[in-house]
Amino acid sequence: MHYDVVVVGGGAIGASVAYFLRSHPKACSVAVIERDKSYQQASTPRASGGVRRLFALPENIALSNFSIPFFERFEADMTVGDEPARIDFRKNGYLFIVASKDVDMLERNYRVQQANGVNAVWLDQNGLKSKFPSMNVADLAAAVFSPDDGWLDPYSVLRGLRRKASAIGATFLDDEVVGLETRGGRVREVTLKSGAIIATDHVVNAAGAWAKQISAMVGMRVPIEPMRRYEHYFESENTIEPLPYLKDTQRLAFRPEGKGYSGGVPDTSEPRGFNFDVEHDYFERVVWPALAHRFPAFERTKEKNVMAGLYDQNELDGNVIIGPSTGGMPNFYMVAGFSGHGLMHAPGCGRAIAELILDGSYQTIDLSRFGWQRVLDGAPYRETGII
């Protein structure tokens, strides 16, 4: 077999890459290799589904400025046949809250967001209490609210992207990459667990939490590790006004979901590894106290469900590594290490990879500072504040 591009990983990132490659004016053949056709352990279906523009780095804001309107058009653009591509996009806003010690940081980021076209509203303590009367604001000083942001259903996004990419000519193979053969400083062949061998001109590593293993096949060491995090579903016996997606500096993050709420408190000290076990007391120990402190109405709340998923955690700086290998293997492209931002930036990064491969350079958003060179230089390019 021969394909112009082989994409390793068929989650939201890989499916987006395939979609933008196939919808590009320049023709190319694309194969996406996904070893888990049920997606039971994939990161996308276990994601929280938040999509926001509240970032500190212009590149992340630009990715969101493209991706969120893409999601708003998703049903119209991704529908195939008679089955609509519904993703339940809820534009209920995002809210970042901080104490007095972090006000300067929040204001700096707010100015960057305004300069990059984000519709964001500054709220002082009184404004915050007025807008969200159930919230305990005694220890808060300010907040930023972005009304055009919100959340969507992650698995529906994945299904819609995969179905549309397939409809326009991408091939999805239920198999596993077990080897990459290199000759002359380029990846030439992809070996699959089934025994099949695919000759190719370009390989895209979109394997998420498994990206490190794929990169090792070409001798590249990447600072990407799988990090377990929980998504809890919980309900409150007390009434709370409609809420946006809320985040604070202690990593509390949650949003409305159905009759209740979905979210949690990711633990960055979590041991790295492919661990899907659930500590069933984590909600009571960590999440519930944070919820009840911020909203006293959550004193009477119950966890109804929980699932463990994996971040593809970039240990260097928490941002995606995107683009070709630097100093060798120029046809091996990374698009992993999102550290929790993958779903919201899948469209923007999928388009960026298509531009690199078919146009030879970034055409819309310059993501050079997210490239491989910063890894070689040990020069992190980090978000500041709430991430």
N, C-alpha and C positions, 0 to 999 in steps of 0.2 A: 504494500500500500504506500501511497505517497499523498501527503497533504502539505500545502504551503505552510500552514501554521498548525501546531499541536498545542492545545491548551490543557495543562494538567490541573484538574480540579473543576468540577461542574456545579459549584455553588453559585451564589448570586454574582460573584466577581467573574468567575470563568464564563458563565452564561452571558454576562454583559459584554465581555471581551468578544465572544463569538458573535453576538448580535451586531456590534459596531464594526467588526471586520467584514461581516457579510453584507451590511448595509452601506459600506463605503463604495464610492464610485469605482474604485479599482477592484477588479475581481480577484478573489483568492479562495482557495479551498481550506476548510477549517474542520479539525477534529477535536472534540472535547472529551477527555478521558475522565470518567468519574467511577471510582471503585465502589461506592455505596449508593446503588440506585434507589434504595429506600430513603436515603438521606437521614437515617435514624440518628447518626452521630455527627451529622454536618452542623456547622456553626449557624448557618443562615436560619433554619427553622427554630433555633433556640435563642435567637436574638430578641432584643426588646422592641425593635422596630422604630426607634426614634429617628427623626430626620430634622436637622437644625442648621442654622447659619451662625450660631453663637460660638465662634472660634476666635482665637487670637492671631493666627497665621493667615495671611491673605490667600495662600494657596488652598487651605481648607475651606475658607469662605467661598472662594471661586468655585470649588468642586460642589459645594452645597447649592450655590446660586444656579448651577446647571442642573444638578441632580433633582432638586425638589420640584422645579417646574416639569422635569421629565416624569416624575411620579404623578404630578397632577394631570398629565396627559396620558398616563399609562393605559387606562382602560380603552381609550380611543386608538392609541397607536399600537398596542400589543395584542389586541383581540385577533384571534385566528378563527375563521369560520363563524359558527353560531355561538361559541362559548366566550362570553365576555371575560376580560382580564381584570376582574375586580380585586383591588388590594386594600379596600377599606381605609383609604387615606383620610385621616381626621386632622384638619387644620385647627387644632385647639391651642396652639402656641407652645412655647418653651419658656421656662422661668429659671434664671440663675439667681441664687440668693447668697449673700455674704454678710459676715460680721464686720465690725469697724476696721479690723486690721487688714482686711482684703479689699477695702473700698477703692484704694488707688489702683490696684490691679484690675478690678472690674471696670473702672472708668477708662483706663488705658485701652483695654480690649473693646469697650463700647465705642471709643473714638475710631478704632480701626474698623470695626463693623460698620459704623456709619459711613466712613470713607469708602467702603467697598459695597455700598448700596443695600445694606441690610435694614429692613424696617424693624427697628428696635426702640423700645420705650424705657427710659430711666425711671425707676421708682425709688423714692426715699422710704423711710420706715412708715410714715403716715400713709403714703400712697399704697404701699404694700398691704397694710392692714385694711385699708378701705376697699381694695380690690379683692382681697382674700380674707374675709373676717374670721374664718375658722383657724387661721394660721397664728401660731405663737411667734411674734416678731420681737419679743423683748431683747433677744440677743442678736438681732439683725440690724444692719445699718442701711442696706441698699439692695436693689435687685435690678436685673435687666429682663424685660419681657419681649419676646419676638412673636407677634401674633400670627405671622404667616407660616410658622413651622408647626410640626406636629408629629404624627406617627402613622404607621401602616402595618399591614400583616406581612411579616417577612416571608413566610412560606409561599404566599400567593405571589409575591414579587418574583421569587425564584421560579415558580412554575410558569409564570407569564413570560419571563425572559427566555427560559429554556424552550418553551413552546414556539415563541416567535422566532428565535434563532434557528430552530429546526425547520420552521416553515419557509425560511428564506435561504436554506441550503446548508446550514451547519450540521455536521454529523456528531451525534453523541454516542460514545461507546461505553458500555458498562464493563469496565476492565480496570486494571491497576498497572500503573507504570512501575516497572521493576528495574529499569536500566536506561541510561542515556549514553549513547556512544558518540565520542568526539573524535574528530580528525581535523588536523590543520587549524586548530584553534576555534572550531565551530561544532555545535551539536549537529550530527548528521542523521542519527537514527534513534527512535524511541522503541524500547522493548517492553512488551506488555506481559502480564502474568499468564495470559492465555497462550503465549508463545508467538503471537503476532509481532511483526516488526514494521514500524512505520518510518519511512524516509521522510525527512522534512527540511524546510528551509529556516523555520523559526520555532522556538519552544517558549511558551509563556507559563511561568510558575505561578499559578493562582490556587495553590493547594492550602492556603490559609494556615491553620495550626500545624499542618504537616509540611509546610514549605521548606523547613530546615532539611528534612530528609531528601526532598527532591533536589535541592541545591547541592547537597553533598554528593550526588551522583555525578556532578561535573566539577567536583573539588572546591566548591564555594562554601565558606562558612558564614552563615547569616545569624544575626542576633535575635532570631524569632523563636519563641518558646510557647507551647500550649499552656494557657492559664485558665483554670477552672473558675467559673463564676455561676451564680445561681439567678434564675428568674423565678420569682415568687408570684403567685396569684393569691390575693387576700381580699377579704370583704370587711366592711365596717358596719357595726350595728347602729352607728350614729350617722346622721345626715351631714354631709359636707358639700359646700357649694362646688359647682363644676370647676375642675382644676386643669391646668396645662400639664405638660411634662415638666417636672420639677427636678432640679439638681442643685447640690450644694458642694462646698469644698471638702466635706468629709465623705464624698462619693455616694451619699444617698441619692437615688434616682428612681422615680416612679411616675406612673401616669394612670389615668382611668382606663379600665378595660371591662366592658360588659357591665355587670352589676357591681363590680369591685375595682381592683387596681392591680397593676402588674409592675414589678420592679425589684429593687434590692440594693445591697451595699457591696459592690465588688471588693475583694480583699487582695490588694496588690502584693501582700506578703505570702499569698498562697503558694505552696510548693509547685513548681512547674512539672508538667507531665500530663499524660492522657488519662485523666481521672474523671469519670462520670458518676462516681458515688455521691450520695447526698447525705450531708450531716443534718439530720432532721431537727436538731436544736438550734441551728444557725439563725433561723428567723426569730426565735424567742430571745436569743442571746444578743444579736446584733441589729437586725432590721427593725423589729418591733420597738425597742427603746428609742431608736432614731425617729421613727414615725410618730410615736406617742409624744415625744418632746416637741416636734414641729407642729403637729396637729393633735391637741388633746382629745379630739373625737376618736382618734385611733387607739385610745386606751381600750376600747372594746372592739378589737379586730381579730380575725381568725385567718390563719393561712389555710387555703383550700387546696393548693397544689404547688409543686415546685419542680423545676427541672434544671439539671446541670448542663452547661454548655462551655465552649472553649473560646477564649480570645486568642487570636494569633498575635501574641504580645511582642512588640518590638522593644527589646530591652535597652536599646540605645537611646531612643527618645519618644517612643510611643506613636510614631507616625509611619505611614506606609513607606515601604521601599519600592520604588517604581522605576522601570526603565531597564536598559540593557546592562549586562555586566561591564564594569570598567576595567580596562587593562587586560582583556582576554574574554573569549566567548561572547562576541558581540551579538550573536543571534539567540542568546538566552536571556529572556526578559523576566524580571521580578514584578509582581504586583501582589504583595502580601505584607503583613506586619501592621495591619490597620489598628490593632489594639482596641477594638470595639467600635470603630467608625466605618467598617467595611460596607455594610448594607447601604448606609446613607450616601456613600461616595462611589458605589458600584457603577452607576451610569457614567459619571465623570471620568473615572479611571479606566473604564472599558473603552470609552472614546479616545482617551489619551494613548492607550496601548495601540489601538488601531492606527492612530496618526503616526506613531513612532515606526510601526512596521511598514505601512503602506505609503506614507508621505515622507518618511525619513527624519521627521522632527515633530515636536509639538506644534500644532497649528492654532490651538485655541487657548489653553491654559498652560503656561510654562511651569512644569513641575520639576525642573532641573534640581532644585534644592532638596527634593525628596528622592534624589537618585542615589545610586550605589556608592558614589565617590565619598559621601559623608561617612559611610560605614568604614571605608578604607582609611579615612583620615581621623576616625574617632571623634568626629565633630557633630554632636547632636543638634538637631533642629527641632526644638520642643514647643509645644503649646504651653502657655502660662495660665495659671488660675485653674478654673474648673475645666476638666477634660472629659 
